[in-house]
Amino acid sequence: MRNPLGFFSELLQQPVWVSAWVFYLMVVNVTSLWFWSEPLAKVVFITFMLSAMLMMGLYSKFGFDKILGMGHVLWIPLLAYVLTELPLMIDDFRNYLILLSISITISLVFDIVDVWKYFSSRESA
């Protein structure tokens, strides 16, 4: 088992765009704290923290590998919920949720590709 904190040092060894993207996702998710009075903001933040714990667990077991995309599996129902609630939201919180939804969607595309490659490479080995 690896020390989960090693994730961050390995992240910094990745191409700059990968580190920047992960940092961006962290900032977008933590921005939910700004809207803490909104129940949906609490759901976003709690889902982010649970996903981070899942990712650290995956890192501890598998290292910095494409399987880490599974750490965002909770973002799938989160995205569905955010999209259903979006028409009910207004102003800055609505704009935030649009940005969050776009960011999560892009991340999930990367994650699906990575997880697919991970399991495909294991089948051919």
VMD Tcl script that builds the backbone (N, CA, C; Angstrom):
set m [mol new atoms 375]
animate dup $m
set s [atomselect $m all]
$s set {name element resname resid chain x y z} {
  {N N MET 1 A 0.839 -1.180 0.000}
  {CA C MET 1 A 0.000 0.000 0.000}
  {C C MET 1 A 0.889 1.250 0.000}
  {N N ARG 2 A 0.461 2.212 -0.785}
  {CA C ARG 2 A 1.178 3.479 -0.858}
  {C C ARG 2 A 0.573 4.492 0.113}
  {N N ASN 3 A 1.380 5.458 0.503}
  {CA C ASN 3 A 0.891 6.574 1.302}
  {C C ASN 3 A 0.027 7.443 0.392}
  {N N PRO 4 A -1.241 7.687 0.756}
  {CA C PRO 4 A -2.113 8.475 -0.120}
  {C C PRO 4 A -1.578 9.873 -0.427}
  {N N LEU 5 A -0.776 10.430 0.469}
  {CA C LEU 5 A -0.238 11.766 0.222}
  {C C LEU 5 A 0.768 11.775 -0.926}
  {N N GLY 6 A 1.276 10.588 -1.280}
  {CA C GLY 6 A 2.171 10.480 -2.429}
  {C C GLY 6 A 1.483 10.841 -3.728}
  {N N PHE 7 A 0.165 10.811 -3.722}
  {CA C PHE 7 A -0.609 11.174 -4.907}
  {C C PHE 7 A -0.202 12.561 -5.406}
  {N N PHE 8 A -0.060 13.500 -4.474}
  {CA C PHE 8 A 0.222 14.881 -4.865}
  {C C PHE 8 A 1.625 15.041 -5.454}
  {N N SER 9 A 2.596 14.317 -4.911}
  {CA C SER 9 A 3.939 14.417 -5.496}
  {C C SER 9 A 3.970 13.764 -6.876}
  {N N GLU 10 A 3.245 12.659 -7.052}
  {CA C GLU 10 A 3.175 12.036 -8.381}
  {C C GLU 10 A 2.378 12.903 -9.352}
  {N N LEU 11 A 1.365 13.588 -8.842}
  {CA C LEU 11 A 0.577 14.482 -9.691}
  {C C LEU 11 A 1.474 15.564 -10.279}
  {N N LEU 12 A 2.384 16.086 -9.476}
  {CA C LEU 12 A 3.278 17.140 -9.949}
  {C C LEU 12 A 4.294 16.636 -10.978}
  {N N GLN 13 A 4.444 15.320 -11.086}
  {CA C GLN 13 A 5.342 14.729 -12.077}
  {C C GLN 13 A 4.638 14.491 -13.420}
  {N N GLN 14 A 3.335 14.692 -13.446}
  {CA C GLN 14 A 2.557 14.517 -14.674}
  {C C GLN 14 A 2.740 15.741 -15.568}
  {N N PRO 15 A 2.291 15.642 -16.825}
  {CA C PRO 15 A 2.342 16.836 -17.680}
  {C C PRO 15 A 1.619 18.006 -16.998}
  {N N VAL 16 A 2.092 19.203 -17.263}
  {CA C VAL 16 A 1.574 20.395 -16.588}
  {C C VAL 16 A 0.058 20.510 -16.739}
  {N N TRP 17 A -0.466 20.179 -17.918}
  {CA C TRP 17 A -1.906 20.330 -18.117}
  {C C TRP 17 A -2.693 19.399 -17.195}
  {N N VAL 18 A -2.155 18.225 -16.875}
  {CA C VAL 18 A -2.849 17.293 -15.978}
  {C C VAL 18 A -2.908 17.880 -14.569}
  {N N SER 19 A -1.770 18.348 -14.087}
  {CA C SER 19 A -1.742 18.981 -12.758}
  {C C SER 19 A -2.665 20.188 -12.705}
  {N N ALA 20 A -2.632 21.007 -13.753}
  {CA C ALA 20 A -3.478 22.201 -13.801}
  {C C ALA 20 A -4.962 21.812 -13.816}
  {N N TRP 21 A -5.300 20.774 -14.561}
  {CA C TRP 21 A -6.698 20.331 -14.638}
  {C C TRP 21 A -7.180 19.825 -13.271}
  {N N VAL 22 A -6.368 19.032 -12.597}
  {CA C VAL 22 A -6.751 18.523 -11.276}
  {C C VAL 22 A -6.911 19.677 -10.290}
  {N N PHE 23 A -5.997 20.625 -10.321}
  {CA C PHE 23 A -6.103 21.794 -9.445}
  {C C PHE 23 A -7.381 22.575 -9.755}
  {N N TYR 24 A -7.653 22.763 -11.031}
  {CA C TYR 24 A -8.873 23.463 -11.445}
  {C C TYR 24 A -10.120 22.750 -10.901}
  {N N LEU 25 A -10.172 21.428 -11.036}
  {CA C LEU 25 A -11.321 20.671 -10.535}
  {C C LEU 25 A -11.466 20.817 -9.023}
  {N N MET 26 A -10.349 20.831 -8.329}
  {CA C MET 26 A -10.405 21.015 -6.881}
  {C C MET 26 A -10.996 22.384 -6.543}
  {N N VAL 27 A -10.530 23.416 -7.229}
  {CA C VAL 27 A -11.016 24.773 -6.971}
  {C C VAL 27 A -12.508 24.872 -7.285}
  {N N VAL 28 A -12.924 24.325 -8.418}
  {CA C VAL 28 A -14.342 24.398 -8.799}
  {C C VAL 28 A -15.209 23.704 -7.758}
  {N N ASN 29 A -14.784 22.550 -7.281}
  {CA C ASN 29 A -15.576 21.822 -6.287}
  {C C ASN 29 A -15.584 22.520 -4.932}
  {N N VAL 30 A -14.439 23.027 -4.506}
  {CA C VAL 30 A -14.352 23.690 -3.206}
  {C C VAL 30 A -15.102 25.033 -3.230}
  {N N THR 31 A -15.278 25.605 -4.401}
  {CA C THR 31 A -16.056 26.840 -4.517}
  {C C THR 31 A -17.487 26.640 -4.012}
  {N N SER 32 A -17.933 25.409 -3.942}
  {CA C SER 32 A -19.271 25.136 -3.397}
  {C C SER 32 A -19.409 25.690 -1.974}
  {N N LEU 33 A -18.301 25.799 -1.255}
  {CA C LEU 33 A -18.347 26.365 0.101}
  {C C LEU 33 A -18.842 27.809 0.101}
  {N N TRP 34 A -18.598 28.516 -0.982}
  {CA C TRP 34 A -19.039 29.907 -1.107}
  {C C TRP 34 A -20.563 29.997 -1.051}
  {N N PHE 35 A -21.226 28.911 -1.493}
  {CA C PHE 35 A -22.687 28.878 -1.565}
  {C C PHE 35 A -23.268 27.948 -0.493}
  {N N TRP 36 A -22.596 27.846 0.636}
  {CA C TRP 36 A -22.925 26.857 1.666}
  {C C TRP 36 A -24.384 26.919 2.127}
  {N N SER 37 A -25.024 28.049 2.014}
  {CA C SER 37 A -26.421 28.149 2.445}
  {C C SER 37 A -27.360 27.356 1.531}
  {N N GLU 38 A -26.882 27.010 0.349}
  {CA C GLU 38 A -27.676 26.221 -0.597}
  {C C GLU 38 A -27.499 24.732 -0.290}
  {N N PRO 39 A -28.582 23.987 -0.112}
  {CA C PRO 39 A -28.454 22.544 0.154}
  {C C PRO 39 A -27.665 21.806 -0.933}
  {N N LEU 40 A -27.846 22.195 -2.184}
  {CA C LEU 40 A -27.129 21.536 -3.267}
  {C C LEU 40 A -25.617 21.773 -3.171}
  {N N ALA 41 A -25.209 22.915 -2.661}
  {CA C ALA 41 A -23.778 23.184 -2.474}
  {C C ALA 41 A -23.186 22.195 -1.473}
  {N N LYS 42 A -23.937 21.863 -0.461}
  {CA C LYS 42 A -23.483 20.869 0.521}
  {C C LYS 42 A -23.325 19.501 -0.138}
  {N N VAL 43 A -24.266 19.150 -1.009}
  {CA C VAL 43 A -24.179 17.872 -1.738}
  {C C VAL 43 A -22.934 17.855 -2.611}
  {N N VAL 44 A -22.667 18.954 -3.299}
  {CA C VAL 44 A -21.479 19.046 -4.158}
  {C C VAL 44 A -20.214 18.850 -3.325}
  {N N PHE 45 A -20.110 19.561 -2.216}
  {CA C PHE 45 A -18.896 19.480 -1.406}
  {C C PHE 45 A -18.718 18.094 -0.791}
  {N N ILE 46 A -19.776 17.538 -0.262}
  {CA C ILE 46 A -19.688 16.195 0.342}
  {C C ILE 46 A -19.318 15.160 -0.712}
  {N N THR 47 A -19.899 15.268 -1.897}
  {CA C THR 47 A -19.555 14.338 -2.978}
  {C C THR 47 A -18.096 14.492 -3.372}
  {N N PHE 48 A -17.616 15.732 -3.416}
  {CA C PHE 48 A -16.208 15.975 -3.725}
  {C C PHE 48 A -15.299 15.313 -2.685}
  {N N MET 49 A -15.627 15.475 -1.422}
  {CA C MET 49 A -14.799 14.878 -0.361}
  {C C MET 49 A -14.839 13.349 -0.417}
  {N N LEU 50 A -16.008 12.769 -0.640}
  {CA C LEU 50 A -16.110 11.305 -0.758}
  {C C LEU 50 A -15.319 10.813 -1.965}
  {N N SER 51 A -15.399 11.538 -3.073}
  {CA C SER 51 A -14.634 11.170 -4.267}
  {C C SER 51 A -13.131 11.258 -4.013}
  {N N ALA 52 A -12.720 12.287 -3.279}
  {CA C ALA 52 A -11.296 12.431 -2.952}
  {C C ALA 52 A -10.822 11.264 -2.094}
  {N N MET 53 A -11.638 10.864 -1.125}
  {CA C MET 53 A -11.265 9.717 -0.285}
  {C C MET 53 A -11.200 8.436 -1.116}
  {N N LEU 54 A -12.157 8.258 -2.017}
  {CA C LEU 54 A -12.140 7.085 -2.898}
  {C C LEU 54 A -10.900 7.104 -3.771}
  {N N MET 55 A -10.563 8.256 -4.303}
  {CA C MET 55 A -9.378 8.359 -5.150}
  {C C MET 55 A -8.099 8.059 -4.372}
  {N N MET 56 A -8.010 8.539 -3.146}
  {CA C MET 56 A -6.830 8.249 -2.318}
  {C C MET 56 A -6.742 6.757 -2.020}
  {N N GLY 57 A -7.882 6.122 -1.800}
  {CA C GLY 57 A -7.888 4.673 -1.599}
  {C C GLY 57 A -7.419 3.931 -2.842}
  {N N LEU 58 A -7.899 4.353 -4.000}
  {CA C LEU 58 A -7.469 3.734 -5.261}
  {C C LEU 58 A -5.977 3.965 -5.484}
  {N N TYR 59 A -5.521 5.185 -5.204}
  {CA C TYR 59 A -4.091 5.471 -5.351}
  {C C TYR 59 A -3.264 4.581 -4.423}
  {N N SER 60 A -3.718 4.423 -3.187}
  {CA C SER 60 A -2.979 3.591 -2.220}
  {C C SER 60 A -2.810 2.169 -2.732}
  {N N LYS 61 A -3.820 1.668 -3.400}
  {CA C LYS 61 A -3.777 0.282 -3.887}
  {C C LYS 61 A -3.100 0.135 -5.253}
  {N N PHE 62 A -3.396 1.056 -6.184}
  {CA C PHE 62 A -2.946 0.888 -7.572}
  {C C PHE 62 A -1.860 1.858 -8.009}
  {N N GLY 63 A -1.608 2.898 -7.236}
  {CA C GLY 63 A -0.645 3.911 -7.658}
  {C C GLY 63 A -1.283 4.879 -8.636}
  {N N PHE 64 A -0.447 5.694 -9.244}
  {CA C PHE 64 A -0.947 6.710 -10.173}
  {C C PHE 64 A -1.171 6.034 -11.516}
  {N N ASP 65 A -2.356 5.469 -11.680}
  {CA C ASP 65 A -2.695 4.702 -12.877}
  {C C ASP 65 A -4.063 5.156 -13.382}
  {N N LYS 66 A -4.412 4.727 -14.566}
  {CA C LYS 66 A -5.661 5.152 -15.187}
  {C C LYS 66 A -6.897 4.712 -14.407}
  {N N ILE 67 A -6.764 3.745 -13.531}
  {CA C ILE 67 A -7.879 3.289 -12.707}
  {C C ILE 67 A -8.371 4.392 -11.762}
  {N N LEU 68 A -7.554 5.416 -11.544}
  {CA C LEU 68 A -7.957 6.516 -10.662}
  {C C LEU 68 A -9.224 7.213 -11.154}
  {N N GLY 69 A -9.529 7.085 -12.437}
  {CA C GLY 69 A -10.762 7.653 -12.974}
  {C C GLY 69 A -12.005 7.108 -12.283}
  {N N MET 70 A -11.897 5.928 -11.698}
  {CA C MET 70 A -13.022 5.348 -10.956}
  {C C MET 70 A -13.348 6.176 -9.717}
  {N N GLY 71 A -12.400 6.985 -9.283}
  {CA C GLY 71 A -12.629 7.818 -8.110}
  {C C GLY 71 A -13.721 8.857 -8.307}
  {N N HIS 72 A -14.065 9.109 -9.564}
  {CA C HIS 72 A -15.104 10.092 -9.856}
  {C C HIS 72 A -16.454 9.449 -10.157}
  {N N VAL 73 A -16.610 8.196 -9.842}
  {CA C VAL 73 A -17.865 7.509 -10.142}
  {C C VAL 73 A -19.059 8.196 -9.465}
  {N N LEU 74 A -18.842 8.798 -8.310}
  {CA C LEU 74 A -19.933 9.494 -7.611}
  {C C LEU 74 A -20.357 10.773 -8.331}
  {N N TRP 75 A -19.509 11.246 -9.238}
  {CA C TRP 75 A -19.855 12.450 -9.990}
  {C C TRP 75 A -20.956 12.182 -11.015}
  {N N ILE 76 A -21.157 10.935 -11.381}
  {CA C ILE 76 A -22.209 10.617 -12.359}
  {C C ILE 76 A -23.591 10.940 -11.774}
  {N N PRO 77 A -23.946 10.380 -10.604}
  {CA C PRO 77 A -25.250 10.773 -10.042}
  {C C PRO 77 A -25.279 12.249 -9.614}
  {N N LEU 78 A -24.143 12.786 -9.181}
  {CA C LEU 78 A -24.104 14.208 -8.820}
  {C C LEU 78 A -24.455 15.058 -10.032}
  {N N LEU 79 A -23.843 14.762 -11.166}
  {CA C LEU 79 A -24.104 15.532 -12.382}
  {C C LEU 79 A -25.580 15.435 -12.765}
  {N N ALA 80 A -26.143 14.239 -12.699}
  {CA C ALA 80 A -27.564 14.070 -13.028}
  {C C ALA 80 A -28.433 14.921 -12.100}
  {N N TYR 81 A -28.104 14.907 -10.816}
  {CA C TYR 81 A -28.884 15.678 -9.841}
  {C C TYR 81 A -28.741 17.181 -10.076}
  {N N VAL 82 A -27.515 17.630 -10.297}
  {CA C VAL 82 A -27.278 19.058 -10.552}
  {C C VAL 82 A -28.060 19.508 -11.787}
  {N N LEU 83 A -28.038 18.700 -12.838}
  {CA C LEU 83 A -28.731 19.081 -14.070}
  {C C LEU 83 A -30.246 19.147 -13.875}
  {N N THR 84 A -30.785 18.279 -13.021}
  {CA C THR 84 A -32.227 18.342 -12.768}
  {C C THR 84 A -32.599 19.551 -11.907}
  {N N GLU 85 A -31.693 19.968 -11.036}
  {CA C GLU 85 A -31.948 21.109 -10.152}
  {C C GLU 85 A -31.612 22.452 -10.789}
  {N N LEU 86 A -30.801 22.430 -11.818}
  {CA C LEU 86 A -30.304 23.668 -12.443}
  {C C LEU 86 A -31.410 24.641 -12.845}
  {N N PRO 87 A -32.508 24.189 -13.450}
  {CA C PRO 87 A -33.555 25.153 -13.845}
  {C C PRO 87 A -34.188 25.892 -12.664}
  {N N LEU 88 A -34.048 25.338 -11.459}
  {CA C LEU 88 A -34.641 25.959 -10.275}
  {C C LEU 88 A -33.721 26.997 -9.628}
  {N N MET 89 A -32.492 27.048 -10.052}
  {CA C MET 89 A -31.497 27.919 -9.430}
  {C C MET 89 A -31.418 29.259 -10.155}
  {N N ILE 90 A -30.918 30.271 -9.441}
  {CA C ILE 90 A -30.818 31.606 -10.034}
  {C C ILE 90 A -29.444 32.220 -9.770}
  {N N ASP 91 A -29.143 33.221 -10.556}
  {CA C ASP 91 A -27.999 34.113 -10.359}
  {C C ASP 91 A -26.654 33.385 -10.264}
  {N N ASP 92 A -25.823 33.811 -9.306}
  {CA C ASP 92 A -24.455 33.309 -9.205}
  {C C ASP 92 A -24.401 31.805 -8.960}
  {N N PHE 93 A -25.303 31.291 -8.154}
  {CA C PHE 93 A -25.280 29.852 -7.871}
  {C C PHE 93 A -25.601 29.056 -9.131}
  {N N ARG 94 A -26.532 29.544 -9.919}
  {CA C ARG 94 A -26.857 28.879 -11.191}
  {C C ARG 94 A -25.638 28.894 -12.111}
  {N N ASN 95 A -24.976 30.040 -12.217}
  {CA C ASN 95 A -23.774 30.136 -13.057}
  {C C ASN 95 A -22.690 29.185 -12.558}
  {N N TYR 96 A -22.540 29.111 -11.236}
  {CA C TYR 96 A -21.572 28.176 -10.665}
  {C C TYR 96 A -21.915 26.742 -11.051}
  {N N LEU 97 A -23.179 26.377 -10.947}
  {CA C LEU 97 A -23.591 25.005 -11.271}
  {C C LEU 97 A -23.387 24.680 -12.752}
  {N N ILE 98 A -23.552 25.663 -13.605}
  {CA C ILE 98 A -23.275 25.457 -15.033}
  {C C ILE 98 A -21.793 25.164 -15.226}
  {N N LEU 99 A -20.930 25.980 -14.611}
  {CA C LEU 99 A -19.487 25.757 -14.694}
  {C C LEU 99 A -19.108 24.389 -14.114}
  {N N LEU 100 A -19.673 24.055 -12.973}
  {CA C LEU 100 A -19.410 22.756 -12.346}
  {C C LEU 100 A -19.840 21.618 -13.269}
  {N N SER 101 A -21.020 21.729 -13.850}
  {CA C SER 101 A -21.536 20.672 -14.731}
  {C C SER 101 A -20.644 20.462 -15.952}
  {N N ILE 102 A -20.221 21.554 -16.556}
  {CA C ILE 102 A -19.321 21.458 -17.717}
  {C C ILE 102 A -18.006 20.812 -17.299}
  {N N SER 103 A -17.471 21.237 -16.171}
  {CA C SER 103 A -16.186 20.711 -15.682}
  {C C SER 103 A -16.287 19.225 -15.363}
  {N N ILE 104 A -17.352 18.836 -14.678}
  {CA C ILE 104 A -17.542 17.426 -14.328}
  {C C ILE 104 A -17.722 16.585 -15.591}
  {N N THR 105 A -18.472 17.093 -16.547}
  {CA C THR 105 A -18.687 16.352 -17.795}
  {C C THR 105 A -17.369 16.103 -18.510}
  {N N ILE 106 A -16.555 17.133 -18.629}
  {CA C ILE 106 A -15.246 16.974 -19.288}
  {C C ILE 106 A -14.405 15.970 -18.521}
  {N N SER 107 A -14.381 16.091 -17.208}
  {CA C SER 107 A -13.596 15.169 -16.392}
  {C C SER 107 A -14.079 13.732 -16.558}
  {N N LEU 108 A -15.387 13.534 -16.581}
  {CA C LEU 108 A -15.925 12.181 -16.734}
  {C C LEU 108 A -15.570 11.575 -18.093}
  {N N VAL 109 A -15.493 12.396 -19.123}
  {CA C VAL 109 A -15.055 11.892 -20.436}
  {C C VAL 109 A -13.625 11.381 -20.328}
  {N N PHE 110 A -12.744 12.184 -19.726}
  {CA C PHE 110 A -11.360 11.727 -19.512}
  {C C PHE 110 A -11.338 10.444 -18.683}
  {N N ASP 111 A -12.137 10.422 -17.618}
  {CA C ASP 111 A -12.157 9.261 -16.717}
  {C C ASP 111 A -12.632 7.998 -17.423}
  {N N ILE 112 A -13.679 8.110 -18.221}
  {CA C ILE 112 A -14.208 6.934 -18.933}
  {C C ILE 112 A -13.156 6.388 -19.887}
  {N N VAL 113 A -12.500 7.286 -20.613}
  {CA C VAL 113 A -11.439 6.859 -21.533}
  {C C VAL 113 A -10.311 6.178 -20.757}
  {N N ASP 114 A -9.875 6.790 -19.659}
  {CA C ASP 114 A -8.778 6.226 -18.865}
  {C C ASP 114 A -9.140 4.862 -18.283}
  {N N VAL 115 A -10.318 4.744 -17.708}
  {CA C VAL 115 A -10.728 3.473 -17.102}
  {C C VAL 115 A -10.875 2.405 -18.186}
  {N N TRP 116 A -11.412 2.786 -19.324}
  {CA C TRP 116 A -11.531 1.843 -20.452}
  {C C TRP 116 A -10.139 1.343 -20.864}
  {N N LYS 117 A -9.191 2.261 -20.992}
  {CA C LYS 117 A -7.816 1.882 -21.358}
  {C C LYS 117 A -7.210 0.985 -20.287}
  {N N TYR 118 A -7.463 1.295 -19.028}
  {CA C TYR 118 A -6.914 0.486 -17.940}
  {C C TYR 118 A -7.390 -0.955 -18.051}
  {N N PHE 119 A -8.698 -1.143 -18.160}
  {CA C PHE 119 A -9.227 -2.516 -18.213}
  {C C PHE 119 A -8.919 -3.192 -19.536}
  {N N SER 120 A -8.863 -2.433 -20.636}
  {CA C SER 120 A -8.501 -3.017 -21.940}
  {C C SER 120 A -7.067 -3.517 -21.930}
  {N N SER 121 A -6.170 -2.783 -21.310}
  {CA C SER 121 A -4.772 -3.189 -21.273}
  {C C SER 121 A -4.584 -4.427 -20.390}
  {N N ARG 122 A -5.415 -4.597 -19.401}
  {CA C ARG 122 A -5.328 -5.760 -18.511}
  {C C ARG 122 A -5.870 -7.007 -19.194}
  {N N GLU 123 A -6.843 -6.841 -20.102}
  {CA C GLU 123 A -7.388 -7.972 -20.834}
  {C C GLU 123 A -6.379 -8.494 -21.850}
  {N N SER 124 A -5.622 -7.597 -22.470}
  {CA C SER 124 A -4.670 -7.999 -23.498}
  {C C SER 124 A -3.353 -8.519 -22.908}
  {N N ALA 125 A -3.176 -8.363 -21.605}
  {CA C ALA 125 A -1.911 -8.794 -20.974}
  {C C ALA 125 A -1.933 -10.267 -20.631}
}
mol reanalyze $m
mol bondsrecalc $m
mol representation Tube
mol addrep $m
